[in-house]
Amino acid sequence: FADLSSGKAQSLAQIASTAGCNQSHVSRRITLALLAPDIVEMILAGTQPQTLTPERLKKACPLPASWQEQRVLLLN
């Protein structure tokens, strides 16, 4: 996300090529850069609900843009 927003990368395809993966992988994961800050803090502190697993995050991608919708989707 930082490469896109800074202009270092011009597209998801360019990021994928540089990272050695496919564009669909990058597009699914880029939404994690927009994860609600409080959810990120919970994960970093290890206080997220036990149901919030990496697999659940993967299945939820692309995440809704609304942080409130992310909370409903991931924390309930």
mmCIF file of the N, C-alpha and C atoms, coordinates in Angstrom:
data_MODEL
# 
_entry.id   MODEL 
# 
loop_
_atom_site.group_PDB 
_atom_site.id 
_atom_site.type_symbol 
_atom_site.label_atom_id 
_atom_site.label_alt_id 
_atom_site.label_comp_id 
_atom_site.label_asym_id 
_atom_site.label_entity_id 
_atom_site.label_seq_id 
_atom_site.pdbx_PDB_ins_code 
_atom_site.Cartn_x 
_atom_site.Cartn_y 
_atom_site.Cartn_z 
_atom_site.occupancy 
_atom_site.B_iso_or_equiv 
_atom_site.pdbx_formal_charge 
_atom_site.auth_seq_id 
_atom_site.auth_comp_id 
_atom_site.auth_asym_id 
_atom_site.auth_atom_id 
_atom_site.pdbx_PDB_model_num 
ATOM 1   N N  . PHE A 1 1  ? 0.825   -1.184  0.000   1.00 0.00 ? 1  PHE A N  1 
ATOM 2   C CA . PHE A 1 1  ? 0.000   0.000   0.000   1.00 0.00 ? 1  PHE A CA 1 
ATOM 3   C C  . PHE A 1 1  ? 0.871   1.250   0.000   1.00 0.00 ? 1  PHE A C  1 
ATOM 4   N N  . ALA A 1 2  ? 1.935   1.229   0.770   1.00 0.00 ? 2  ALA A N  1 
ATOM 5   C CA . ALA A 1 2  ? 2.831   2.383   0.832   1.00 0.00 ? 2  ALA A CA 1 
ATOM 6   C C  . ALA A 1 2  ? 3.454   2.649   -0.535  1.00 0.00 ? 2  ALA A C  1 
ATOM 7   N N  . ASP A 1 3  ? 3.822   1.587   -1.250  1.00 0.00 ? 3  ASP A N  1 
ATOM 8   C CA . ASP A 1 3  ? 4.404   1.768   -2.588  1.00 0.00 ? 3  ASP A CA 1 
ATOM 9   C C  . ASP A 1 3  ? 3.408   2.392   -3.544  1.00 0.00 ? 3  ASP A C  1 
ATOM 10  N N  . LEU A 1 4  ? 2.152   2.002   -3.452  1.00 0.00 ? 4  LEU A N  1 
ATOM 11  C CA . LEU A 1 4  ? 1.126   2.589   -4.318  1.00 0.00 ? 4  LEU A CA 1 
ATOM 12  C C  . LEU A 1 4  ? 0.873   4.048   -3.959  1.00 0.00 ? 4  LEU A C  1 
ATOM 13  N N  . SER A 1 5  ? 0.698   4.324   -2.679  1.00 0.00 ? 5  SER A N  1 
ATOM 14  C CA . SER A 1 5  ? 0.364   5.685   -2.269  1.00 0.00 ? 5  SER A CA 1 
ATOM 15  C C  . SER A 1 5  ? 1.520   6.658   -2.483  1.00 0.00 ? 5  SER A C  1 
ATOM 16  N N  . SER A 1 6  ? 2.743   6.169   -2.439  1.00 0.00 ? 6  SER A N  1 
ATOM 17  C CA . SER A 1 6  ? 3.895   7.047   -2.650  1.00 0.00 ? 6  SER A CA 1 
ATOM 18  C C  . SER A 1 6  ? 4.261   7.214   -4.125  1.00 0.00 ? 6  SER A C  1 
ATOM 19  N N  . GLY A 1 7  ? 3.677   6.353   -4.971  1.00 0.00 ? 7  GLY A N  1 
ATOM 20  C CA . GLY A 1 7  ? 4.004   6.394   -6.388  1.00 0.00 ? 7  GLY A CA 1 
ATOM 21  C C  . GLY A 1 7  ? 5.189   5.513   -6.756  1.00 0.00 ? 7  GLY A C  1 
ATOM 22  N N  . LYS A 1 8  ? 5.783   4.859   -5.773  1.00 0.00 ? 8  LYS A N  1 
ATOM 23  C CA . LYS A 1 8  ? 6.916   3.965   -6.050  1.00 0.00 ? 8  LYS A CA 1 
ATOM 24  C C  . LYS A 1 8  ? 6.482   2.837   -6.983  1.00 0.00 ? 8  LYS A C  1 
ATOM 25  N N  . ALA A 1 9  ? 5.250   2.357   -6.780  1.00 0.00 ? 9  ALA A N  1 
ATOM 26  C CA . ALA A 1 9  ? 4.680   1.338   -7.668  1.00 0.00 ? 9  ALA A CA 1 
ATOM 27  C C  . ALA A 1 9  ? 3.486   1.953   -8.382  1.00 0.00 ? 9  ALA A C  1 
ATOM 28  N N  . GLN A 1 10 ? 3.340   1.606   -9.642  1.00 0.00 ? 10 GLN A N  1 
ATOM 29  C CA . GLN A 1 10 ? 2.260   2.174   -10.446 1.00 0.00 ? 10 GLN A CA 1 
ATOM 30  C C  . GLN A 1 10 ? 1.011   1.292   -10.467 1.00 0.00 ? 10 GLN A C  1 
ATOM 31  N N  . SER A 1 11 ? 1.133   0.038   -10.055 1.00 0.00 ? 11 SER A N  1 
ATOM 32  C CA . SER A 1 11 ? -0.002  -0.870  -10.132 1.00 0.00 ? 11 SER A CA 1 
ATOM 33  C C  . SER A 1 11 ? 0.202   -2.067  -9.203  1.00 0.00 ? 11 SER A C  1 
ATOM 34  N N  . LEU A 1 12 ? -0.899  -2.783  -8.994  1.00 0.00 ? 12 LEU A N  1 
ATOM 35  C CA . LEU A 1 12 ? -0.807  -4.019  -8.216  1.00 0.00 ? 12 LEU A CA 1 
ATOM 36  C C  . LEU A 1 12 ? 0.026   -5.053  -8.963  1.00 0.00 ? 12 LEU A C  1 
ATOM 37  N N  . ALA A 1 13 ? -0.060  -5.036  -10.283 1.00 0.00 ? 13 ALA A N  1 
ATOM 38  C CA . ALA A 1 13 ? 0.730   -5.967  -11.091 1.00 0.00 ? 13 ALA A CA 1 
ATOM 39  C C  . ALA A 1 13 ? 2.224   -5.719  -10.881 1.00 0.00 ? 13 ALA A C  1 
ATOM 40  N N  . GLN A 1 14 ? 2.616   -4.466  -10.783 1.00 0.00 ? 14 GLN A N  1 
ATOM 41  C CA . GLN A 1 14 ? 4.024   -4.140  -10.562 1.00 0.00 ? 14 GLN A CA 1 
ATOM 42  C C  . GLN A 1 14 ? 4.466   -4.625  -9.179  1.00 0.00 ? 14 GLN A C  1 
ATOM 43  N N  . ILE A 1 15 ? 3.625   -4.431  -8.180  1.00 0.00 ? 15 ILE A N  1 
ATOM 44  C CA . ILE A 1 15 ? 3.950   -4.908  -6.827  1.00 0.00 ? 15 ILE A CA 1 
ATOM 45  C C  . ILE A 1 15 ? 4.085   -6.421  -6.831  1.00 0.00 ? 15 ILE A C  1 
ATOM 46  N N  . ALA A 1 16 ? 3.160   -7.108  -7.490  1.00 0.00 ? 16 ALA A N  1 
ATOM 47  C CA . ALA A 1 16 ? 3.197   -8.567  -7.557  1.00 0.00 ? 16 ALA A CA 1 
ATOM 48  C C  . ALA A 1 16 ? 4.469   -9.049  -8.233  1.00 0.00 ? 16 ALA A C  1 
ATOM 49  N N  . SER A 1 17 ? 4.824   -8.406  -9.323  1.00 0.00 ? 17 SER A N  1 
ATOM 50  C CA . SER A 1 17 ? 6.025   -8.799  -10.048 1.00 0.00 ? 17 SER A CA 1 
ATOM 51  C C  . SER A 1 17 ? 7.264   -8.630  -9.179  1.00 0.00 ? 17 SER A C  1 
ATOM 52  N N  . THR A 1 18 ? 7.346   -7.513  -8.491  1.00 0.00 ? 18 THR A N  1 
ATOM 53  C CA . THR A 1 18 ? 8.488   -7.233  -7.619  1.00 0.00 ? 18 THR A CA 1 
ATOM 54  C C  . THR A 1 18 ? 8.556   -8.234  -6.466  1.00 0.00 ? 18 THR A C  1 
ATOM 55  N N  . ALA A 1 19 ? 7.384   -8.589  -5.926  1.00 0.00 ? 19 ALA A N  1 
ATOM 56  C CA . ALA A 1 19 ? 7.327   -9.509  -4.786  1.00 0.00 ? 19 ALA A CA 1 
ATOM 57  C C  . ALA A 1 19 ? 7.404   -10.973 -5.193  1.00 0.00 ? 19 ALA A C  1 
ATOM 58  N N  . GLY A 1 20 ? 7.303   -11.241 -6.487  1.00 0.00 ? 20 GLY A N  1 
ATOM 59  C CA . GLY A 1 20 ? 7.366   -12.613 -6.955  1.00 0.00 ? 20 GLY A CA 1 
ATOM 60  C C  . GLY A 1 20 ? 6.107   -13.417 -6.669  1.00 0.00 ? 20 GLY A C  1 
ATOM 61  N N  . CYS A 1 21 ? 4.956   -12.738 -6.712  1.00 0.00 ? 21 CYS A N  1 
ATOM 62  C CA . CYS A 1 21 ? 3.688   -13.437 -6.508  1.00 0.00 ? 21 CYS A CA 1 
ATOM 63  C C  . CYS A 1 21 ? 2.701   -12.962 -7.574  1.00 0.00 ? 21 CYS A C  1 
ATOM 64  N N  . ASN A 1 22 ? 1.470   -13.448 -7.512  1.00 0.00 ? 22 ASN A N  1 
ATOM 65  C CA . ASN A 1 22 ? 0.519   -13.037 -8.544  1.00 0.00 ? 22 ASN A CA 1 
ATOM 66  C C  . ASN A 1 22 ? -0.328  -11.849 -8.079  1.00 0.00 ? 22 ASN A C  1 
ATOM 67  N N  . GLN A 1 23 ? -0.932  -11.186 -9.040  1.00 0.00 ? 23 GLN A N  1 
ATOM 68  C CA . GLN A 1 23 ? -1.686  -9.963  -8.768  1.00 0.00 ? 23 GLN A CA 1 
ATOM 69  C C  . GLN A 1 23 ? -2.906  -10.225 -7.888  1.00 0.00 ? 23 GLN A C  1 
ATOM 70  N N  . SER A 1 24 ? -3.546  -11.369 -8.042  1.00 0.00 ? 24 SER A N  1 
ATOM 71  C CA . SER A 1 24 ? -4.724  -11.652 -7.220  1.00 0.00 ? 24 SER A CA 1 
ATOM 72  C C  . SER A 1 24 ? -4.349  -11.773 -5.739  1.00 0.00 ? 24 SER A C  1 
ATOM 73  N N  . HIS A 1 25 ? -3.187  -12.320 -5.465  1.00 0.00 ? 25 HIS A N  1 
ATOM 74  C CA . HIS A 1 25 ? -2.703  -12.405 -4.082  1.00 0.00 ? 25 HIS A CA 1 
ATOM 75  C C  . HIS A 1 25 ? -2.530  -10.996 -3.506  1.00 0.00 ? 25 HIS A C  1 
ATOM 76  N N  . VAL A 1 26 ? -1.906  -10.123 -4.266  1.00 0.00 ? 26 VAL A N  1 
ATOM 77  C CA . VAL A 1 26 ? -1.672  -8.753  -3.809  1.00 0.00 ? 26 VAL A CA 1 
ATOM 78  C C  . VAL A 1 26 ? -3.000  -8.029  -3.602  1.00 0.00 ? 26 VAL A C  1 
ATOM 79  N N  . SER A 1 27 ? -3.919  -8.166  -4.530  1.00 0.00 ? 27 SER A N  1 
ATOM 80  C CA . SER A 1 27 ? -5.185  -7.443  -4.410  1.00 0.00 ? 27 SER A CA 1 
ATOM 81  C C  . SER A 1 27 ? -5.997  -7.926  -3.215  1.00 0.00 ? 27 SER A C  1 
ATOM 82  N N  . ARG A 1 28 ? -5.924  -9.217  -2.888  1.00 0.00 ? 28 ARG A N  1 
ATOM 83  C CA . ARG A 1 28 ? -6.626  -9.718  -1.705  1.00 0.00 ? 28 ARG A CA 1 
ATOM 84  C C  . ARG A 1 28 ? -5.999  -9.185  -0.422  1.00 0.00 ? 28 ARG A C  1 
ATOM 85  N N  . ARG A 1 29 ? -4.705  -9.048  -0.428  1.00 0.00 ? 29 ARG A N  1 
ATOM 86  C CA . ARG A 1 29 ? -3.999  -8.647  0.798   1.00 0.00 ? 29 ARG A CA 1 
ATOM 87  C C  . ARG A 1 29 ? -3.931  -7.133  1.002   1.00 0.00 ? 29 ARG A C  1 
ATOM 88  N N  . ILE A 1 30 ? -4.080  -6.368  -0.048  1.00 0.00 ? 30 ILE A N  1 
ATOM 89  C CA . ILE A 1 30 ? -3.918  -4.917  0.070   1.00 0.00 ? 30 ILE A CA 1 
ATOM 90  C C  . ILE A 1 30 ? -4.967  -4.317  0.999   1.00 0.00 ? 30 ILE A C  1 
ATOM 91  N N  . THR A 1 31 ? -6.136  -4.951  1.081   1.00 0.00 ? 31 THR A N  1 
ATOM 92  C CA . THR A 1 31 ? -7.169  -4.409  1.963   1.00 0.00 ? 31 THR A CA 1 
ATOM 93  C C  . THR A 1 31 ? -6.766  -4.495  3.430   1.00 0.00 ? 31 THR A C  1 
ATOM 94  N N  . LEU A 1 32 ? -5.833  -5.387  3.751   1.00 0.00 ? 32 LEU A N  1 
ATOM 95  C CA . LEU A 1 32 ? -5.371  -5.471  5.140   1.00 0.00 ? 32 LEU A CA 1 
ATOM 96  C C  . LEU A 1 32 ? -4.653  -4.192  5.569   1.00 0.00 ? 32 LEU A C  1 
ATOM 97  N N  . ALA A 1 33 ? -4.153  -3.429  4.605   1.00 0.00 ? 33 ALA A N  1 
ATOM 98  C CA . ALA A 1 33 ? -3.522  -2.147  4.923   1.00 0.00 ? 33 ALA A CA 1 
ATOM 99  C C  . ALA A 1 33 ? -4.546  -1.149  5.437   1.00 0.00 ? 33 ALA A C  1 
ATOM 100 N N  . LEU A 1 34 ? -5.831  -1.413  5.167   1.00 0.00 ? 34 LEU A N  1 
ATOM 101 C CA . LEU A 1 34 ? -6.907  -0.517  5.586   1.00 0.00 ? 34 LEU A CA 1 
ATOM 102 C C  . LEU A 1 34 ? -7.714  -1.098  6.741   1.00 0.00 ? 34 LEU A C  1 
ATOM 103 N N  . LEU A 1 35 ? -7.130  -2.034  7.456   1.00 0.00 ? 35 LEU A N  1 
ATOM 104 C CA . LEU A 1 35 ? -7.784  -2.648  8.605   1.00 0.00 ? 35 LEU A CA 1 
ATOM 105 C C  . LEU A 1 35 ? -7.954  -1.603  9.711   1.00 0.00 ? 35 LEU A C  1 
ATOM 106 N N  . ALA A 1 36 ? -9.089  -1.623  10.369  1.00 0.00 ? 36 ALA A N  1 
ATOM 107 C CA . ALA A 1 36 ? -9.383  -0.656  11.439  1.00 0.00 ? 36 ALA A CA 1 
ATOM 108 C C  . ALA A 1 36 ? -8.240  -0.630  12.459  1.00 0.00 ? 36 ALA A C  1 
ATOM 109 N N  . PRO A 1 37 ? -7.813  0.565   12.846  1.00 0.00 ? 37 PRO A N  1 
ATOM 110 C CA . PRO A 1 37 ? -6.671  0.679   13.771  1.00 0.00 ? 37 PRO A CA 1 
ATOM 111 C C  . PRO A 1 37 ? -6.867  -0.074  15.084  1.00 0.00 ? 37 PRO A C  1 
ATOM 112 N N  . ASP A 1 38 ? -8.068  -0.074  15.615  1.00 0.00 ? 38 ASP A N  1 
ATOM 113 C CA . ASP A 1 38 ? -8.279  -0.776  16.882  1.00 0.00 ? 38 ASP A CA 1 
ATOM 114 C C  . ASP A 1 38 ? -8.141  -2.293  16.718  1.00 0.00 ? 38 ASP A C  1 
ATOM 115 N N  . ILE A 1 39 ? -8.503  -2.808  15.561  1.00 0.00 ? 39 ILE A N  1 
ATOM 116 C CA . ILE A 1 39 ? -8.329  -4.241  15.304  1.00 0.00 ? 39 ILE A CA 1 
ATOM 117 C C  . ILE A 1 39 ? -6.847  -4.561  15.172  1.00 0.00 ? 39 ILE A C  1 
ATOM 118 N N  . VAL A 1 40 ? -6.101  -3.704  14.492  1.00 0.00 ? 40 VAL A N  1 
ATOM 119 C CA . VAL A 1 40 ? -4.649  -3.879  14.381  1.00 0.00 ? 40 VAL A CA 1 
ATOM 120 C C  . VAL A 1 40 ? -4.014  -3.883  15.770  1.00 0.00 ? 40 VAL A C  1 
ATOM 121 N N  . GLU A 1 41 ? -4.419  -2.940  16.607  1.00 0.00 ? 41 GLU A N  1 
ATOM 122 C CA . GLU A 1 41 ? -3.868  -2.862  17.970  1.00 0.00 ? 41 GLU A CA 1 
ATOM 123 C C  . GLU A 1 41 ? -4.168  -4.130  18.760  1.00 0.00 ? 41 GLU A C  1 
ATOM 124 N N  . MET A 1 42 ? -5.393  -4.653  18.619  1.00 0.00 ? 42 MET A N  1 
ATOM 125 C CA . MET A 1 42 ? -5.733  -5.904  19.316  1.00 0.00 ? 42 MET A CA 1 
ATOM 126 C C  . MET A 1 42 ? -4.823  -7.041  18.863  1.00 0.00 ? 42 MET A C  1 
ATOM 127 N N  . ILE A 1 43 ? -4.618  -7.134  17.563  1.00 0.00 ? 43 ILE A N  1 
ATOM 128 C CA . ILE A 1 43 ? -3.772  -8.211  17.027  1.00 0.00 ? 43 ILE A CA 1 
ATOM 129 C C  . ILE A 1 43 ? -2.340  -8.067  17.529  1.00 0.00 ? 43 ILE A C  1 
ATOM 130 N N  . LEU A 1 44 ? -1.815  -6.857  17.491  1.00 0.00 ? 44 LEU A N  1 
ATOM 131 C CA . LEU A 1 44 ? -0.438  -6.629  17.948  1.00 0.00 ? 44 LEU A CA 1 
ATOM 132 C C  . LEU A 1 44 ? -0.272  -6.909  19.438  1.00 0.00 ? 44 LEU A C  1 
ATOM 133 N N  . ALA A 1 45 ? -1.309  -6.610  20.218  1.00 0.00 ? 45 ALA A N  1 
ATOM 134 C CA . ALA A 1 45 ? -1.255  -6.844  21.662  1.00 0.00 ? 45 ALA A CA 1 
ATOM 135 C C  . ALA A 1 45 ? -1.622  -8.279  22.028  1.00 0.00 ? 45 ALA A C  1 
ATOM 136 N N  . GLY A 1 46 ? -2.140  -9.023  21.059  1.00 0.00 ? 46 GLY A N  1 
ATOM 137 C CA . GLY A 1 46 ? -2.548  -10.393 21.321  1.00 0.00 ? 46 GLY A CA 1 
ATOM 138 C C  . GLY A 1 46 ? -3.868  -10.487 22.072  1.00 0.00 ? 46 GLY A C  1 
ATOM 139 N N  . THR A 1 47 ? -4.686  -9.443  21.994  1.00 0.00 ? 47 THR A N  1 
ATOM 140 C CA . THR A 1 47 ? -5.951  -9.418  22.730  1.00 0.00 ? 47 THR A CA 1 
ATOM 141 C C  . THR A 1 47 ? -7.168  -9.565  21.815  1.00 0.00 ? 47 THR A C  1 
ATOM 142 N N  . GLN A 1 48 ? -6.943  -9.908  20.565  1.00 0.00 ? 48 GLN A N  1 
ATOM 143 C CA . GLN A 1 48 ? -8.065  -10.110 19.643  1.00 0.00 ? 48 GLN A CA 1 
ATOM 144 C C  . GLN A 1 48 ? -8.860  -11.339 20.064  1.00 0.00 ? 48 GLN A C  1 
ATOM 145 N N  . PRO A 1 49 ? -10.136 -11.400 19.662  1.00 0.00 ? 49 PRO A N  1 
ATOM 146 C CA . PRO A 1 49 ? -10.906 -12.612 19.979  1.00 0.00 ? 49 PRO A CA 1 
ATOM 147 C C  . PRO A 1 49 ? -10.227 -13.842 19.379  1.00 0.00 ? 49 PRO A C  1 
ATOM 148 N N  . GLN A 1 50 ? -10.377 -14.972 20.030  1.00 0.00 ? 50 GLN A N  1 
ATOM 149 C CA . GLN A 1 50 ? -9.772  -16.210 19.533  1.00 0.00 ? 50 GLN A CA 1 
ATOM 150 C C  . GLN A 1 50 ? -10.287 -16.580 18.158  1.00 0.00 ? 50 GLN A C  1 
ATOM 151 N N  . THR A 1 51 ? -11.481 -16.097 17.831  1.00 0.00 ? 51 THR A N  1 
ATOM 152 C CA . THR A 1 51 ? -12.068 -16.410 16.522  1.00 0.00 ? 51 THR A CA 1 
ATOM 153 C C  . THR A 1 51 ? -11.446 -15.590 15.390  1.00 0.00 ? 51 THR A C  1 
ATOM 154 N N  . LEU A 1 52 ? -10.685 -14.555 15.744  1.00 0.00 ? 52 LEU A N  1 
ATOM 155 C CA . LEU A 1 52 ? -10.039 -13.727 14.712  1.00 0.00 ? 52 LEU A CA 1 
ATOM 156 C C  . LEU A 1 52 ? -8.679  -14.339 14.372  1.00 0.00 ? 52 LEU A C  1 
ATOM 157 N N  . THR A 1 53 ? -8.715  -15.270 13.450  1.00 0.00 ? 53 THR A N  1 
ATOM 158 C CA . THR A 1 53 ? -7.526  -16.011 13.038  1.00 0.00 ? 53 THR A CA 1 
ATOM 159 C C  . THR A 1 53 ? -7.039  -15.509 11.683  1.00 0.00 ? 53 THR A C  1 
ATOM 160 N N  . PRO A 1 54 ? -5.818  -15.837 11.315  1.00 0.00 ? 54 PRO A N  1 
ATOM 161 C CA . PRO A 1 54 ? -5.354  -15.470 9.968   1.00 0.00 ? 54 PRO A CA 1 
ATOM 162 C C  . PRO A 1 54 ? -6.265  -16.019 8.877   1.00 0.00 ? 54 PRO A C  1 
ATOM 163 N N  . GLU A 1 55 ? -6.779  -17.217 9.079   1.00 0.00 ? 55 GLU A N  1 
ATOM 164 C CA . GLU A 1 55 ? -7.683  -17.809 8.086   1.00 0.00 ? 55 GLU A CA 1 
ATOM 165 C C  . GLU A 1 55 ? -8.954  -16.991 7.946   1.00 0.00 ? 55 GLU A C  1 
ATOM 166 N N  . ARG A 1 56 ? -9.486  -16.524 9.076   1.00 0.00 ? 56 ARG A N  1 
ATOM 167 C CA . ARG A 1 56 ? -10.700 -15.694 9.026   1.00 0.00 ? 56 ARG A CA 1 
ATOM 168 C C  . ARG A 1 56 ? -10.426 -14.382 8.311   1.00 0.00 ? 56 ARG A C  1 
ATOM 169 N N  . LEU A 1 57 ? -9.276  -13.788 8.570   1.00 0.00 ? 57 LEU A N  1 
ATOM 170 C CA . LEU A 1 57 ? -8.907  -12.551 7.870   1.00 0.00 ? 57 LEU A CA 1 
ATOM 171 C C  . LEU A 1 57 ? -8.807  -12.784 6.370   1.00 0.00 ? 57 LEU A C  1 
ATOM 172 N N  . LYS A 1 58 ? -8.180  -13.879 5.975   1.00 0.00 ? 58 LYS A N  1 
ATOM 173 C CA . LYS A 1 58 ? -8.043  -14.195 4.549   1.00 0.00 ? 58 LYS A CA 1 
ATOM 174 C C  . LYS A 1 58 ? -9.403  -14.354 3.890   1.00 0.00 ? 58 LYS A C  1 
ATOM 175 N N  . LYS A 1 59 ? -10.303 -15.071 4.566   1.00 0.00 ? 59 LYS A N  1 
ATOM 176 C CA . LYS A 1 59 ? -11.632 -15.297 4.005   1.00 0.00 ? 59 LYS A CA 1 
ATOM 177 C C  . LYS A 1 59 ? -12.444 -14.009 3.922   1.00 0.00 ? 59 LYS A C  1 
ATOM 178 N N  . ALA A 1 60 ? -12.163 -13.052 4.796   1.00 0.00 ? 60 ALA A N  1 
ATOM 179 C CA . ALA A 1 60 ? -12.913 -11.793 4.826   1.00 0.00 ? 60 ALA A CA 1 
ATOM 180 C C  . ALA A 1 60 ? -12.458 -10.817 3.742   1.00 0.00 ? 60 ALA A C  1 
ATOM 181 N N  . CYS A 1 61 ? -11.316 -11.081 3.119   1.00 0.00 ? 61 CYS A N  1 
ATOM 182 C CA . CYS A 1 61 ? -10.795 -10.174 2.089   1.00 0.00 ? 61 CYS A CA 1 
ATOM 183 C C  . CYS A 1 61 ? -11.550 -10.338 0.787   1.00 0.00 ? 61 CYS A C  1 
ATOM 184 N N  . PRO A 1 62 ? -11.856 -9.266  0.095   1.00 0.00 ? 62 PRO A N  1 
ATOM 185 C CA . PRO A 1 62 ? -11.539 -7.893  0.459   1.00 0.00 ? 62 PRO A CA 1 
ATOM 186 C C  . PRO A 1 62 ? -12.429 -7.405  1.596   1.00 0.00 ? 62 PRO A C  1 
ATOM 187 N N  . LEU A 1 63 ? -11.818 -6.703  2.524   1.00 0.00 ? 63 LEU A N  1 
ATOM 188 C CA . LEU A 1 63 ? -12.534 -6.185  3.681   1.00 0.00 ? 63 LEU A CA 1 
ATOM 189 C C  . LEU A 1 63 ? -13.395 -4.990  3.285   1.00 0.00 ? 63 LEU A C  1 
ATOM 190 N N  . PRO A 1 64 ? -14.492 -4.778  4.008   1.00 0.00 ? 64 PRO A N  1 
ATOM 191 C CA . PRO A 1 64 ? -15.279 -3.573  3.763   1.00 0.00 ? 64 PRO A CA 1 
ATOM 192 C C  . PRO A 1 64 ? -14.445 -2.337  4.087   1.00 0.00 ? 64 PRO A C  1 
ATOM 193 N N  . ALA A 1 65 ? -14.718 -1.247  3.419   1.00 0.00 ? 65 ALA A N  1 
ATOM 194 C CA . ALA A 1 65 ? -13.983 -0.003  3.678   1.00 0.00 ? 65 ALA A CA 1 
ATOM 195 C C  . ALA A 1 65 ? -14.346 0.589   5.038   1.00 0.00 ? 65 ALA A C  1 
ATOM 196 N N  . SER A 1 66 ? -15.571 0.380   5.465   1.00 0.00 ? 66 SER A N  1 
ATOM 197 C CA . SER A 1 66 ? -16.049 0.921   6.738   1.00 0.00 ? 66 SER A CA 1 
ATOM 198 C C  . SER A 1 66 ? -15.426 0.164   7.903   1.00 0.00 ? 66 SER A C  1 
ATOM 199 N N  . TRP A 1 67 ? -14.803 0.896   8.815   1.00 0.00 ? 67 TRP A N  1 
ATOM 200 C CA . TRP A 1 67 ? -14.209 0.249   9.982   1.00 0.00 ? 67 TRP A CA 1 
ATOM 201 C C  . TRP A 1 67 ? -15.281 -0.394  10.841  1.00 0.00 ? 67 TRP A C  1 
ATOM 202 N N  . GLN A 1 68 ? -16.454 0.214   10.932  1.00 0.00 ? 68 GLN A N  1 
ATOM 203 C CA . GLN A 1 68 ? -17.538 -0.370  11.711  1.00 0.00 ? 68 GLN A CA 1 
ATOM 204 C C  . GLN A 1 68 ? -17.974 -1.704  11.102  1.00 0.00 ? 68 GLN A C  1 
ATOM 205 N N  . GLU A 1 69 ? -18.076 -1.758  9.786   1.00 0.00 ? 69 GLU A N  1 
ATOM 206 C CA . GLU A 1 69 ? -18.435 -3.013  9.126   1.00 0.00 ? 69 GLU A CA 1 
ATOM 207 C C  . GLU A 1 69 ? -17.353 -4.071  9.344   1.00 0.00 ? 69 GLU A C  1 
ATOM 208 N N  . GLN A 1 70 ? -16.091 -3.664  9.376   1.00 0.00 ? 70 GLN A N  1 
ATOM 209 C CA . GLN A 1 70 ? -14.998 -4.611  9.664   1.00 0.00 ? 70 GLN A CA 1 
ATOM 210 C C  . GLN A 1 70 ? -15.160 -5.179  11.075  1.00 0.00 ? 70 GLN A C  1 
ATOM 211 N N  . ARG A 1 71 ? -15.503 -4.309  12.014  1.00 0.00 ? 71 ARG A N  1 
ATOM 212 C CA . ARG A 1 71 ? -15.680 -4.788  13.389  1.00 0.00 ? 71 ARG A CA 1 
ATOM 213 C C  . ARG A 1 71 ? -16.799 -5.812  13.493  1.00 0.00 ? 71 ARG A C  1 
ATOM 214 N N  . VAL A 1 72 ? -17.905 -5.527  12.812  1.00 0.00 ? 72 VAL A N  1 
ATOM 215 C CA . VAL A 1 72 ? -19.035 -6.459  12.829  1.00 0.00 ? 72 VAL A CA 1 
ATOM 216 C C  . VAL A 1 72 ? -18.617 -7.786  12.195  1.00 0.00 ? 72 VAL A C  1 
ATOM 217 N N  . LEU A 1 73 ? -17.925 -7.712  11.074  1.00 0.00 ? 73 LEU A N  1 
ATOM 218 C CA . LEU A 1 73 ? -17.513 -8.904  10.348  1.00 0.00 ? 73 LEU A CA 1 
ATOM 219 C C  . LEU A 1 73 ? -16.476 -9.746  11.096  1.00 0.00 ? 73 LEU A C  1 
ATOM 220 N N  . LEU A 1 74 ? -15.516 -9.082  11.723  1.00 0.00 ? 74 LEU A N  1 
ATOM 221 C CA . LEU A 1 74 ? -14.381 -9.802  12.291  1.00 0.00 ? 74 LEU A CA 1 
ATOM 222 C C  . LEU A 1 74 ? -14.426 -10.041 13.801  1.00 0.00 ? 74 LEU A C  1 
ATOM 223 N N  . LEU A 1 75 ? -15.155 -9.216  14.520  1.00 0.00 ? 75 LEU A N  1 
ATOM 224 C CA . LEU A 1 75 ? -15.101 -9.301  15.977  1.00 0.00 ? 75 LEU A CA 1 
ATOM 225 C C  . LEU A 1 75 ? -16.327 -9.953  16.596  1.00 0.00 ? 75 LEU A C  1 
ATOM 226 N N  . ASN A 1 76 ? -17.292 -10.306 15.799  1.00 0.00 ? 76 ASN A N  1 
ATOM 227 C CA . ASN A 1 76 ? -18.510 -10.935 16.340  1.00 0.00 ? 76 ASN A CA 1 
ATOM 228 C C  . ASN A 1 76 ? -18.530 -12.410 16.049  1.00 0.00 ? 76 ASN A C  1 
# 
